[in-house]
């Protein structure tokens, strides 16, 4: 499948669980899911091969559950189930609203609702023009969905990882919610992101991208058309790479 006007032919998009709750404090906001489905449809219409890694923080976050007394491994597995719920909600919106052929691939076995994650199967789905939703993280506790995004991107040969944020349009030198004068960083190296702990992704995820020269673009998901603009090559958000030209 060829792409039209696209700088990147194969992309991994990371959607946080917070994006699924929209303006709600918890759960799934149907309007937010419909919006994300519309943005994904626009990318798919360009002929871009798109894999989407889905978070689950709107339903349960393992680290937070651990802080409240739950066994961490158990909490992480429960969080994986939350990502599957989100993936099914997005799959339904993509197919029912926009007619986008979608496949949910899960890293844990839930064969009645999702296919098992198999690398070659994922690539074949992408080659056929299907949107692939990666659910259940890596299938292992203690691993974040940020790490999943980096890992899946490397495995399937994606050209970029798009880190969609809710309420922030890039990486800042300090927390813009606390410091109104915080400077936005349009470019930073992998090492800078690691050393300064700027909240781009967790350190494992950034290290994996660095080792494989895989650029990361951090942007505001709820800026309409932003994903398409980035894929066309426009400089939105913040780029994390070895050098600015990546």
PyMOL commands that set and color helices and strands:
alter all, ss='L'
color gray80, all
select helices_A, chain A and resi 17-21+30-45+62-67+72-98+119-127+145-156+190-196+203-211+226-231
alter helices_A, ss='H'
color red, helices_A
select strands_A, chain A and resi 10-15+49-54+102-106+115-116+131-135+160-165+171-172+184-185+187-189+215-220+238-241
alter strands_A, ss='S'
color yellow, strands_A
deselect
rebuild
show_as cartoon
